[in-house]
Amino acid sequence: MLTARSVALFVLAAVFEIGGAWLIWQGVREHRGIGWIAAGVVSLGVYGFVATLQPSSEFGRILAAYGGVFVAGSLIWAMVADHYRPDRFDVLGAVICLIGVGVIMYVPRGR
């Protein structure tokens, strides 16, 4: 159950961080205005709090693993929001990152 909770928190964190960065991008680069930028800043702040809900108390491990989730999540976000079509190397890279997440977070350690 802890693994399922952890995975769900990684997905939720990805939505808030990637979404926040995308909103700021839209506000600045696409000239959509301060409201988009403000929503992005709030979303990025929420991401920071969501990350603290992970069952593990090791910040470095969580942030390192989240990097892999961010890579895969960014490609999914781009597909949905911007109609980006990843090529096979994008997909391969994302799969490698997600394998890394699994190793970093979920491989049993003999402590």
Buried (B, 14 or more C-beta within 10 A) or exposed (E): EEEEEBBEBBEBBBBBBBBBBBBBBBBBEEEBEEEBBEBBBEBBEBBEEBBEEBEEEEEEEBEBBBEBBBBBBBBBBBEEEEEEEBEEEBEEBBEEBBEBBBEBBEEEEEE
